[in-house]
């Protein structure tokens, strides 16, 4: 079996594979995007119960911005069903407007 030396000097020659549902895969992919890590590093850290420290970079910023936009759109949809969401929606709207520049895009 071929050995692979990674950037940190570790020999990685074992393969771990498992199946997940499409929904689970989507959730894992979202967590990976928000962590800023590679999928391999994210899963390894989670499975070995090591802390995940997110290092801000443009890729993480974009993932956060997109995730917040999705949440905002879902809350706007729910707003039509219930007025109880108004406080939460206005707080999220403020965050979106100030941090992510979504004011003109989602109104």
C-alpha positions as CSV (number, residue, x, y, z in Angstrom):
1,X,0.0,0.0,0.0
2,X,1.3,3.4,-0.9
3,X,2.1,5.9,1.9
4,X,1.2,9.6,1.7
5,X,3.2,12.2,3.7
6,X,1.0,15.2,4.4
7,X,2.1,18.8,5.0
8,X,2.5,18.2,8.7
9,X,4.8,15.2,8.3
10,X,2.2,12.6,9.0
11,X,2.0,9.3,7.1
12,X,-1.6,8.9,6.0
13,X,-2.2,5.6,4.3
14,X,-5.5,4.5,5.9
15,X,-8.8,5.2,4.2
16,X,-12.0,5.7,6.2
17,X,-15.2,5.8,4.2
18,X,-18.9,5.9,5.2
19,X,-22.3,6.5,3.6
20,X,-24.6,9.4,4.6
21,X,-28.0,10.6,3.3
22,X,-28.2,13.6,1.0
23,X,-29.5,15.7,3.9
24,X,-26.6,14.6,6.1
25,X,-24.1,15.3,3.3
26,X,-25.6,18.8,2.9
27,X,-25.2,19.4,6.6
28,X,-21.6,18.2,6.7
29,X,-20.8,20.3,3.7
30,X,-22.2,23.4,5.3
31,X,-20.2,22.8,8.5
32,X,-17.1,22.3,6.4
33,X,-17.6,25.5,4.5
34,X,-18.2,27.5,7.7
35,X,-15.1,26.0,9.4
36,X,-12.7,27.0,6.7
37,X,-11.0,23.6,6.9
38,X,-10.8,20.8,4.3
39,X,-13.5,18.2,4.6
40,X,-10.8,15.6,5.7
41,X,-9.4,17.9,8.4
42,X,-12.9,18.9,9.6
43,X,-14.2,15.3,9.9
44,X,-10.9,14.1,11.5
45,X,-11.1,16.8,14.1
46,X,-14.8,16.1,14.9
47,X,-14.3,12.4,15.1
48,X,-11.2,12.7,17.4
49,X,-13.1,15.3,19.6
50,X,-10.5,18.0,18.9
51,X,-11.5,21.7,19.0
52,X,-12.3,23.4,15.7
53,X,-11.0,26.9,15.5
54,X,-12.3,28.9,12.6
55,X,-9.7,31.1,11.0
56,X,-11.4,33.9,9.1
57,X,-10.6,34.1,5.4
58,X,-12.5,35.1,2.3
59,X,-13.9,31.6,1.8
60,X,-15.3,31.5,5.4
61,X,-16.7,35.0,5.0
62,X,-18.5,34.0,1.8
63,X,-19.9,30.9,3.4
64,X,-21.2,32.9,6.4
65,X,-22.7,35.5,4.2
66,X,-24.5,32.9,2.1
67,X,-25.7,31.0,5.2
68,X,-27.0,34.3,6.7
69,X,-28.8,35.1,3.4
70,X,-30.5,31.7,3.4
71,X,-31.6,32.1,7.0
72,X,-32.9,35.7,6.3
73,X,-34.9,34.5,3.3
74,X,-36.4,31.6,5.3
75,X,-37.4,34.0,8.1
76,X,-38.9,36.4,5.6
77,X,-41.0,33.5,4.3
78,X,-42.0,32.6,7.8
79,X,-42.9,36.2,8.6
80,X,-45.9,35.8,6.3
81,X,-47.1,33.0,8.5
82,X,-46.6,34.6,11.9
83,X,-46.0,38.1,13.3
84,X,-44.1,36.6,16.3
85,X,-40.9,36.4,14.3
86,X,-40.7,40.2,13.8
87,X,-38.2,40.8,16.6
88,X,-35.9,38.1,15.4
89,X,-36.3,39.1,11.8
90,X,-35.5,42.8,12.5
91,X,-32.4,41.7,14.4
92,X,-31.2,39.5,11.6
93,X,-32.1,42.3,9.1
94,X,-29.8,44.7,11.0
95,X,-27.0,42.2,11.0
96,X,-27.4,41.5,7.3
97,X,-27.5,45.2,6.4
98,X,-24.5,46.2,8.4
99,X,-22.2,43.2,8.1
100,X,-23.1,41.6,4.8
101,X,-24.4,44.4,2.6
102,X,-27.7,42.6,1.9
103,X,-29.9,45.6,2.2
104,X,-30.7,46.1,-1.4
105,X,-30.4,42.4,-2.4
106,X,-33.2,40.9,-0.2
107,X,-35.8,43.6,0.3
